Amino acid sequence: MDAAGPAIDGEPPRHHRVLIIGGGIVGLTLAQALRKRYPTTVKATVYERDPDPLARGAGWGLTIHWALSVFLELLPQDLVDRLEETFVDPVASKATDGNFAYYNLKTAEQRFRVPPARRIRVRRESLRRLLMEGVDIEWSKCVRDISSSPDGSSVTAHFDDSTTATSSLVIGCDGARSEVRRLLSPLEHENRQLPVSLVGVSVTYSSQQVERIRAMDPFYLQGTHSDTGAFLFFSFLDTPASKPETPDSYKCQIIMSWPYRPGFLGHPTPISIPGPSKDRVAFMKRVASDWAEPFRSVVMQLPDDAAAKVIRLEDWPPPLPEDGVSSWNNHGGRASLAGDAAHAMVMYRGEAANHGILDASEFVSHLSPYLSKPPTMDHEPSTSRPSFGGEESGEQTLEDLMTSYEREMVSRAHPAVLASRQACIDAHDYERINETSPLLSKRAIFVDDKVEGATEQSS
């Protein structure tokens, strides 16, 4: 397989082949952005470990906020026109941006409220299926190795079914436990686990069961119990507005987390997550037994046989690059990372997808001098190092372009990972929740350096 697509009648190949490892929101967004921006010079293929599009199930919700304008610019217009199909509540989305309110679960007192910004709340898997349209996807592909050609003119992904794919570029978008990250950064790829336990449930309630919650916010809300430090995140996943065929059905996402430390609920030792799902649900009800309404009811009404899933709270702040040096082995500019693979972060600021979207935007921009031109240079000997016009030096190599993307992405994402880590710690310590906490501070691209203190808060 030619790295840049097949040649025709002895002519140079017409397209750069870009392999995207991982078919989640970020990988598919990148594929759509390449498809829109470089229709004549790039052919992107997504390699996904799932066996088919439906393997992940319904999934949970996702909020796109500060990256929304970037997201809309990346997508072809026909997909932008259909985004409403993925909204949790299309009617409410037209009427309000909702509230960003934070509650004391003990009293139901609203502790803080941040003025809402423009945002959309979507069903993750519905958005994923929309982003698949028009994208070339190979299923059941688990990457096991990445290698470069001897002359550096191509890069090859090796999969566990003994197949390979050779291309101009490989970008790992394969999630928080990225195999591509391990291959590119074998000595510094492992996530750090936070001292917090989390269980999540998807459940369908009637309009009567969610009436009070819905009056507080049509999208989601969250809070902390002032005595125990237990945390609740409640979100709507489906509503009658998104599924008219179920007029009295609200699918909800209920996430509960608690500090893994001695003293929680009076226990002398940290409380581990129960094994069987029914025991997890019972424990959630025990934690919520003294909560104020309506928070107590949304947990106590859970069916005993609800599927309670455990989510490990882990993160990975990408190593800050040295001058002119990549944070990982980028194979001379032909391999890199984006999304959770590049900067896994916990959910407590709701920014992971937003950073991943910005990664996709920066990738297509930084690599533009390479991707916008026919791939004739890919077949030059490596000693000639394909170069492109640069604003400062007059010419840049492919490695320069990729390292520039990585430097900008890492300098943005590294403090964001630490801010989300600190937000997680603060969410389980009520006295730390204030206007200066990353838990409540403005969601934005750049994060204050003061969050560096979060590095010592995990285990």
C-alpha positions, 0 to 999 in steps of 0.5 A, a space after each residue: 500500500 502506497 503511503 500517499 495513495 496509489 499512483 496512476 499511469 506512473 504519475 505521483 500519488 494524488 493524495 496524502 493518506 492519513 490514518 486516524 487510530 480511534 473512531 470516537 468524537 475527536 478522531 471522527 471530527 478530525 476526519 471530517 475536518 480533513 475531508 472538508 479542508 483538503 478534499 483534493 489532497 488528503 484521504 483519511 481513514 479511521 481505524 477503530 477497535 470496535 467491531 461495528 458502529 453500535 458496539 458502544 451502546 447508547 453512551 452518555 452525554 457531552 457538552 460542547 461549549 468554548 470550542 463550539 464555534 471551532 467545531 462548527 467551522 471544522 464540519 461540512 455544512 450538511 452535518 452542521 445543518 443536522 446537529 440538532 438531531 443529536 441534541 438532548 433537548 432540541 426545544 430547550 436548546 433553542 430557548 435557553 443555554 441553561 444554568 451552571 448551578 452548583 448545589 449543596 446536596 445536604 440542603 438543596 441550597 444553590 451555592 454558586 451560579 455561573 452565567 451560562 455561555 453558548 453551548 450544546 448538550 448532545 447525546 454522545 453516540 448520536 453525535 458519533 454516528 452523525 460524524 461517521 457519515 462520509 468517513 472511511 472507517 475500518 472496524 475491528 482494528 486494534 493497533 499493536 505497533 507503529 514503524 517508519 520506512 527506512 528512508 522516513 517517507 512513510 509510516 505503517 500501523 500494524 494491527 493485531 489481525 496481522 494486517 498493516 496500513 502504510 500512510 503519510 501520517 498517523 494520528 492516535 485518537 484512541 482514548 484515555 488508555 491510548 495504545 498509540 501513546 504507549 507506542 510513541 512514549 513507552 517510558 511515560 504513557 501511564 495514567 495517574 489514578 485519582 483518590 476518588 471512586 465513581 459509579 454511573 447509571 443510565 435510567 429512564 424516569 417519567 416526567 413526574 419523577 424528574 419534574 423538580 430537577 427539570 425545573 432547575 435546569 433542562 440539561 444538567 446540574 451538580 453538587 456536593 454534600 457539605 458533610 460527606 464530600 459526596 458528589 452528584 452529576 445529573 444529566 438528561 440524555 434523552 427527552 420527549 423533545 428528542 424522541 417524540 415517540 416516548 412522550 413521558 420518557 426521560 433518559 437520565 445519567 446519574 453519576 455519583 463519586 466520593 473521596 477514597 479516604 478514611 472517614 467517609 460515612 464514618 468508616 475508619 478506612 477508605 470505602 471501595 466500590 462494591 463488586 456486583 451492580 446491585 450492591 453498587 446501586 444499594 451503596 448509592 442509595 445509602 450515600 444519598 439517604 440524607 440528601 435534600 430533595 430533589 437530589 435524594 429522590 433521583 437516586 433513591 428511585 433507581 431500580 435495584 437492578 440498574 446497571 451501575 458502571 464503574 469509571 476509573 478516574 485517571 488523567 495524563 498531563 502530556 509532558 511539556 516539550 523542550 525547545 524544538 523537541 516533541 513530547 513523544 517520538 513523532 517519527 520525524 513528524 509522521 505520527 502524533 496524538 490528539 484528544 484523550 490520547 494526548 491529554 486524558 483528563 477527568 470530567 469535573 470541568 467538562 472540557 475533554 471533548 472541547 480540547 480534543 476538538 481544538 486539537 483537530 483544528 490545530 492539526 489541520 492548521 499547523 500541517 496545512 503547508 504539507 497537507 494542502 500540496 500534492 504528496 510528491 515530496 513524500 517520495 524524496 529520499 529522507 536526506 532531502 527532508 521535505 520542506 515547506 515555506 515558513 513565516 519565520 525561517 523561510 522553510 519548515 520540515 514536516 517534523 517542524 510542522 508536527 512539532 509546532 502542532 504538538 507544542 501548542 497543543 501540549 502547552 494548552 492541554 497540560 494545565 487543563 489536565 491539572 485544572 480538571 484534576 484540582 476540580 475533582 479534588 475540590 468537588 469532594 471537599 466542600 470547604 474548597 468549593 469557591 469562585 477561585 476553584 477550577 471546579 467553578 471557574 470559567 471554562 476557557 481555552 487557557 487555564 491559570 498557572 495556579 492549578 500547578 498545585 494540583 499535581 500533588 493532590 492525586 495518588 
